[in-house]
Amino acid sequence: MRGEPSCPKCGGRVRAPGIFSDAWQCDAHGAVHPMQPVIPPSVEALGVVVNRTRVPVWMPWPLPVGWLFTGVAGAGDDRSGGRASAVACSGPGPLGGIGELILVAEELGVGLGARYAGIEGPDPGPRIDIGKPAEAKLHAAGRPTPMWLGEGAPEDRAVFAGEALGLWLWAVVWPERSGLLMYEDLVLTDLREAGAEIELVPCGALSPRLLEPDPSAGP
């Protein structure tokens, strides 16, 4: 199953375009942009996603001290290009232990960010209150980017969402207390613009969260 495209919203099987539809189809969610198999962390893996995508591939750069790149995934196909990207990183949490972060950039309605966030999707709009001050702020592509704390997420994670370069930006952090990382003025770089610096990204072991954000849920 891990070697096949899947639904970005639920991880279920999808049917390839055929005679009766030119879109990938999920039994539960209808037409979707298929999530491609997760790629283990390497510079080459980043290159595959960067060269395919039509959306940013966000990574904190420089990475926080002790943090490593731990995997990348994308949604879309060769015909339409990547419509969502997910980059995983992990390292020492602000309050001890290991923290994990997944950054998702996606077009409206793709639903990959909501799946990692563990909330009803596909988009964060109903789950954030942009009428009040943002709880956190990132710098994405050189611009201050407000991030609101998402409502209704599972207790094991902290979920933030906002908008950067006209697309949804999700930041999902495990465990929930490691969400303090989001208050440290992280600087995000779109790896499509990184050039030769992409060769400097330190790689760790593949994040299991990228494969399944809620291991207890099963396939």
C-alpha positions as MATLAB code, in Angstrom:
seq = 'MRGEPSCPKCGGRVRAPGIFSDAWQCDAHGAVHPMQPVIPPSVEALGVVVNRTRVPVWMPWPLPVGWLFTGVAGAGDDRSGGRASAVACSGPGPLGGIGELILVAEELGVGLGARYAGIEGPDPGPRIDIGKPAEAKLHAAGRPTPMWLGEGAPEDRAVFAGEALGLWLWAVVWPERSGLLMYEDLVLTDLREAGAEIELVPCGALSPRLLEPDPSAGP';
ca = [
       0.000    0.000    0.000;
       2.860    2.376    0.808;
       4.092    2.078   -2.766;
       0.791    3.189   -4.297;
      -0.890    6.593   -4.598;
      -3.465    7.181   -1.872;
      -6.146    9.667   -0.872;
      -4.582   12.785    0.708;
      -7.634   13.177    2.955;
      -7.885    9.694    4.459;
      -4.981    7.599    3.192;
      -7.356    5.167    1.460;
      -6.951    3.582   -1.945;
      -7.601    5.626   -5.050;
      -8.540    4.623   -8.585;
      -6.535    5.986  -11.485;
      -8.227    8.060  -14.216;
     -10.045    5.920  -16.761;
     -12.756    5.903  -19.373;
     -15.414    7.490  -17.161;
     -13.300    9.999  -15.228;
     -10.137   11.976  -15.859;
      -9.504   12.356  -12.099;
      -8.180   10.076   -9.408;
     -11.083    8.814   -7.303;
     -11.436    7.908   -3.618;
     -14.536    5.946   -2.621;
     -15.027    8.223    0.397;
     -13.975   11.603   -1.012;
     -14.549   11.460   -4.753;
     -12.084   13.231   -7.041;
      -8.762   13.942   -5.307;
      -5.186   14.892   -6.020;
      -3.456   11.597   -5.166;
      -0.867   11.507   -2.433;
       2.290    9.940   -3.796;
       4.255    7.393   -1.742;
       6.275    8.958    1.067;
       9.938    9.332    0.159;
      12.619    8.566    2.792;
      14.751   11.583    3.693;
      17.592   12.388    1.318;
      18.717   15.295   -0.820;
      17.604   13.304   -3.862;
      14.119   12.855   -2.393;
      13.791   16.593   -1.897;
      14.830   17.087   -5.504;
      12.077   14.768   -6.751;
       9.353   16.708   -4.942;
      10.829   20.134   -5.698;
      11.005   19.393   -9.413;
       7.412   18.118   -9.551;
       5.574   20.566   -7.332;
       3.523   23.633   -8.165;
       3.387   24.719   -4.511;
       6.105   25.721   -2.033;
       8.164   23.087   -0.271;
       8.652   24.749    3.106;
      11.462   23.936    5.510;
      12.812   25.863    8.510;
      16.167   27.138    7.294;
      18.437   27.143    9.032;
      16.969   24.224   10.960;
      16.759   24.643   14.744;
      19.862   23.367   16.531;
      19.938   19.565   16.522;
      17.016   19.217   14.096;
      17.069   17.026   10.979;
      15.020   16.624    7.805;
      13.012   13.403    8.219;
      10.972   12.922    5.056;
       8.911   14.501    2.316;
       5.620   13.752    0.584;
       3.431   15.342   -2.049;
      -0.041   15.186   -3.555;
      -0.686   15.479   -7.282;
       0.245   13.535  -10.379;
       2.573   13.907  -13.358;
      -0.152   15.547  -15.410;
      -1.263   18.227  -12.944;
       1.952   18.598  -10.953;
       2.263   18.666   -7.179;
      -0.690   20.415   -5.509;
       0.486   19.858   -1.928;
       3.805   19.228   -0.219;
       4.608   17.959    3.265;
       8.068   18.208    4.829;
       8.887   16.513    8.135;
      11.648   17.539   10.551;
      12.498   16.368   14.040;
      14.853   17.279   16.854;
      15.093   18.334   20.500;
      11.792   19.723   21.784;
      11.761   23.101   23.562;
      10.751   21.362   26.835;
      12.835   18.220   26.373;
      12.268   14.988   24.511;
      11.946   14.728   20.747;
       9.730   17.099   18.787;
       8.354   16.477   15.324;
       7.146   19.077   12.843;
       5.314   18.634    9.553;
       4.888   21.672    7.311;
       2.237   21.429    4.605;
       1.685   23.813    1.707;
      -1.381   23.111   -0.376;
      -3.977   24.447   -2.722;
      -7.576   24.931   -1.636;
      -9.439   21.694   -1.059;
      -6.556   19.198   -1.241;
      -6.977   18.100    2.389;
      -3.474   16.818    3.155;
      -2.843   19.347    5.930;
      -6.115   18.540    7.671;
      -5.227   14.851    7.639;
      -1.926   15.471    9.419;
      -3.656   17.912   11.747;
      -6.229   15.264   12.668;
      -9.160   17.625   12.092;
     -12.113   17.657    9.742;
     -11.054   19.195    6.445;
     -10.237   19.863    3.821;
      -9.192   23.441    4.676;
      -8.364   25.191    7.976;
     -10.720   28.149    7.504;
     -13.504   26.891    9.831;
     -10.921   25.922   12.469;
      -9.086   29.239   12.839;
     -10.338   32.634   13.955;
      -8.605   35.233   11.809;
     -10.651   37.914   13.562;
      -8.349   37.713   16.573;
      -4.572   38.172   16.790;
      -2.540   35.243   15.536;
      -0.978   33.075   18.239;
       2.321   32.678   16.361;
       4.241   34.161   13.487;
       6.653   32.659   10.987;
       8.763   34.246    8.298;
       7.947   32.541    5.010;
       9.656   33.602    1.782;
      10.932   36.680    3.602;
       7.518   37.845    4.802;
       5.942   37.836    8.281;
       3.283   35.126    8.208;
       0.669   34.994   10.990;
      -0.297   31.495   12.144;
      -3.476   30.792   14.085;
      -3.915   27.896   16.494;
      -6.324   25.387   15.008;
      -9.332   24.237   17.023;
     -10.414   20.644   17.478;
      -7.050   18.942   17.005;
      -6.178   15.759   18.926;
      -4.513   16.371   22.281;
      -1.232   14.807   21.180;
      -0.355   17.606   18.749;
      -0.428   21.363   18.229;
      -1.845   22.635   14.945;
      -1.260   26.055   13.421;
      -2.504   27.325   10.070;
      -2.149   30.434    7.963;
      -1.522   31.572    4.412;
       1.725   32.088    2.522;
       2.210   32.882   -1.172;
      -1.553   32.594   -1.680;
      -1.734   28.996   -0.422;
      -2.579   27.292    2.847;
       0.317   26.721    5.207;
      -0.082   24.183    8.013;
       2.362   23.504   10.843;
       1.629   20.376   12.884;
       3.843   19.685   15.905;
       4.122   16.582   18.114;
       3.891   16.385   21.066;
       1.542   19.255   21.844;
       3.993   20.904   24.251;
       6.568   21.161   21.450;
       4.230   23.669   19.847;
       6.349   26.230   21.711;
       8.689   25.881   18.746;
       6.232   28.021   16.802;
       6.936   30.990   19.061;
      10.645   31.076   18.195;
      10.384   33.152   14.991;
      11.081   30.268   12.633;
      12.267   31.270    9.183;
      10.857   29.108    6.385;
      12.533   28.739    3.021;
      10.796   27.487   -0.105;
      13.193   24.779   -1.236;
      12.282   25.504   -4.845;
      14.426   28.614   -4.370;
      17.203   27.027   -2.308;
      19.546   26.229   -5.173;
      22.812   24.597   -4.128;
      21.970   25.058   -0.431;
      19.647   22.070   -0.679;
      22.793   19.917   -0.638;
      23.444   21.076    2.933;
      20.182   19.763    4.436;
      21.009   17.272    7.242;
      18.965   14.077    6.994;
      17.697   11.781    9.731;
      15.496    8.677    9.853;
      12.093    8.656    8.174;
       9.362   10.141   10.389;
       6.559    7.638   11.097;
       4.198   10.613   11.407;
       4.628   11.282    7.709;
       3.438    7.760    6.922;
       0.543    7.815    9.393;
      -0.191   10.858   11.581;
      -2.370    8.753   13.891;
      -0.792    5.272   14.150;
      -3.682    4.000   16.264;
      -6.135    4.678   13.442;
      -4.714    1.996   11.171;
      -4.783    2.078    7.333;
];
